[in-house]
Amino acid sequence: MCRNIKPLFNFEPPATEDEISAASLQFVRKISGFNKPSRANQAAFDEAVADIARVAERLLAALESNAPPKDRQTEAVRAKARAARRFGPPTGETIETPS
């Protein structure tokens, strides 16, 4: 899975249309191998991004969970702490560890 595609399910507030579109774009870039397609491929590329976004929206609307929704800020702090453990803290910055 592409590391730039973030989980979008079971968050409060729910994933926005922009987040779903960004994930769809990253997915199409990954499987096509194009960061920016040529003019000849642009229409097919854009159509694929739109199709993936529509399917992703339907999927997220249909999924159910018994777990309480995750908080975006808490998850961001946890991700930053994981990155700091893996790569070291950014220069001049302290990392908060989630409780």
C-alpha positions as CSV (number, residue, x, y, z in Angstrom):
1,M,0.0,0.0,0.0
2,C,1.2,3.5,-0.8
3,R,2.4,5.2,2.4
4,N,0.8,8.5,1.3
5,I,-2.7,7.0,1.4
6,K,-4.1,7.4,4.9
7,P,-6.9,5.3,6.4
8,L,-10.1,7.3,6.1
9,F,-12.7,5.1,7.9
10,N,-14.0,5.6,11.4
11,F,-12.7,9.1,12.1
12,E,-14.5,12.0,13.8
13,P,-15.1,14.2,11.9
14,P,-15.6,11.8,8.9
15,A,-13.3,11.9,5.8
16,T,-13.9,14.9,3.6
17,E,-14.4,14.9,-0.1
18,D,-10.9,16.4,-0.5
19,E,-9.3,13.7,1.6
20,I,-11.0,11.0,-0.5
21,S,-10.0,12.7,-3.8
22,A,-6.4,13.0,-2.6
23,A,-6.3,9.3,-1.6
24,S,-7.8,8.4,-5.0
25,L,-5.2,10.5,-6.8
26,Q,-2.4,8.8,-4.9
27,F,-3.9,5.3,-5.7
28,V,-4.1,6.1,-9.5
29,R,-0.6,7.5,-9.5
30,K,0.7,4.4,-7.8
31,I,-0.9,1.9,-10.1
32,S,-0.4,3.9,-13.3
33,G,3.2,4.8,-12.5
34,F,2.5,8.4,-13.6
35,N,2.9,11.3,-11.3
36,K,1.6,13.6,-14.0
37,P,0.2,11.8,-17.1
38,S,0.8,12.9,-20.7
39,R,-1.9,14.9,-22.5
40,A,-2.8,11.6,-24.3
41,N,-3.4,9.9,-21.0
42,Q,-4.9,12.8,-19.0
43,A,-8.6,12.1,-19.7
44,A,-8.2,8.4,-18.7
45,F,-6.2,9.3,-15.6
46,D,-8.8,11.9,-14.5
47,E,-11.6,9.5,-15.1
48,A,-9.9,6.8,-13.1
49,V,-9.4,9.3,-10.1
50,A,-13.1,10.3,-10.2
51,D,-14.2,6.6,-10.4
52,I,-12.0,5.6,-7.5
53,A,-13.3,8.5,-5.4
54,R,-16.9,7.6,-6.1
55,V,-16.3,4.0,-5.1
56,A,-14.3,5.0,-2.0
57,E,-17.2,7.3,-0.9
58,R,-19.6,4.4,-1.3
59,L,-17.3,2.1,0.6
60,L,-16.8,4.5,3.5
61,A,-20.6,5.1,3.7
62,A,-21.3,1.4,3.8
63,L,-18.7,0.3,6.4
64,E,-19.8,-0.2,10.0
65,S,-17.7,-0.3,13.2
66,N,-18.4,-1.1,16.8
67,A,-15.3,0.8,17.8
68,P,-15.7,4.4,18.8
69,P,-14.5,6.9,16.1
70,K,-10.8,7.8,16.2
71,D,-9.8,11.4,16.9
72,R,-7.8,12.9,14.0
73,Q,-5.5,15.0,16.3
74,T,-4.7,12.1,18.6
75,E,-3.9,9.9,15.6
76,A,-1.7,12.6,14.1
77,V,0.3,12.9,17.4
78,R,0.7,9.1,17.5
79,A,1.9,9.0,13.9
80,K,4.4,11.8,14.6
81,A,5.7,9.9,17.7
82,R,6.1,6.7,15.5
83,A,8.0,8.6,12.9
84,A,10.3,10.1,15.6
85,R,11.0,6.7,17.0
86,R,11.8,5.4,13.5
87,F,13.7,8.3,12.1
88,G,14.6,10.5,15.1
89,P,12.9,13.7,16.1
90,P,13.0,16.7,13.8
91,T,15.7,19.2,14.5
92,G,14.6,21.6,17.3
93,E,11.3,19.9,18.0
94,T,10.1,17.8,20.9
95,I,7.7,14.9,20.4
96,E,4.7,14.4,22.6
97,T,3.9,10.8,23.4
98,P,0.2,10.0,23.4
99,S,-1.3,8.6,26.6
